[in-house]
Amino acid sequence: MSHLFNLPPIPSIPVLGEAGTYPIRRIFCVGRNYAAHAAEMGIEVDREKPFYFTKSAASAILSGARAAYPSGTDNYHHEMELAVAIGAPVHQVPVSEALSAVYGYCCALDMTRRDLQLSERAKQRPWDLGKDVESSAVFAPITKAASFGQIGEQRIHLEVNGQTRQDATLAELVWSVPEIISHLSGFYHLQPGDLIMTGTPAGVGAVLPGDIITGGVDGLEPISLTIGSAV
């Protein structure tokens, strides 16, 4: 059966050392996974269990892109994150086995219409308008898990126009990567192509058209994004 119209190609991410790319199936995001960031947002960390929101695969773009300042906001924020690329199907996987599902890791940006996120949160509404924004999920090339090694004290940082805004370590994650995968797999059959953005450290802030965002995680390819004019 033919389609009524053509869709864009499936978005994908380059992988270091591979000719092929990693196709994006779904994007899960962990909320408030650094205590200092939760505090700056006026919220306490929920240490009972992680919580999540999603971004559509259509929102994904690659590091080095120029992305328009989105409509409907005047408070567009950067959030630097470690992203986990799932490479094997898992469902209800125990924490002790969760890392077996990891294909690799990459730097990511969760760009956010902060004003809309906060106004919807105040009314106990979903965050979709604040979080699932066109060109708001930015991914650097993936490094395979074996090449990255154990997650520990690696620095995670972000700069805007060369000025440091976010600076922390992965050791500050409230919920570890194995804990996140195990918990999330209790609700979803995770599959290759699923990405998990693990949360952002303190220091989030607004960007403007013309700003250049750079960032990194020790041991991974760095990330960059240029904010274009409003559309």
C-alpha positions, 0 to 999 in steps of 0.5 A: 500500500502506498503512502499519501505523502512522503515522510522525511528519512528516519533521523540517525546519529553517526557512530565513531568507527562505523560507516552506518548510523544509529537510527532514532526510534524513541527519545526518553528523557529523565527529569530532575536527575541532578539534585542541584538542578532540581534545587535551582528549579525550586523542586526537590529530587524525588528519590523514590523513583525516576520520572520521564518525559519524551521528545519525538524523533522528529525533534532530533538534529545533529551537533554542529547544526544551526537551529532557529529560535523557536516560536511561542517562547521568549525564554529558551534554555539549554540543558547539557546531558549524557545520552544512552543509546540502547542496542539490545531489546530489554524488558523488565531487566534487573539493574545488574544486567541493564548495561548489557543493553547499552550500545553507546553514549553521546553528548546531547542537548535538551533545549527547552521552552522554559516559560511554557514548561513552567506555566504548564507545570504550575497548572499540572499539565503535560510539558509537551509544549515546553519540551517536545520542540522542533530541533530541540534534541541535539546529538553528537556522534555516539561512542560505543560503550566499550570505548567509553568505559565505566561511568564515574567522575567524568566531567559534563559541561556546557558553554555559551559563547565561550562562557561556562554555564554548566559544570558537574560530573556524572557521579552527581547523577541521582539515578545511575544509568543501570537504574534508569534502564532497569526502571524504564524497562519496567514500563516499555519494551526498550529496543535498539534505536531508543535513546535515554537522555539522563538529565542535566546539571545545574546552571541551565539558562536562556540563549538568544539568536546568534548564541553558540552553545558548546559542551562535552562529557569527558571521553565523548565527542563534543557537541555544538549548536548555533541558535538562529533567528526566530521563526 
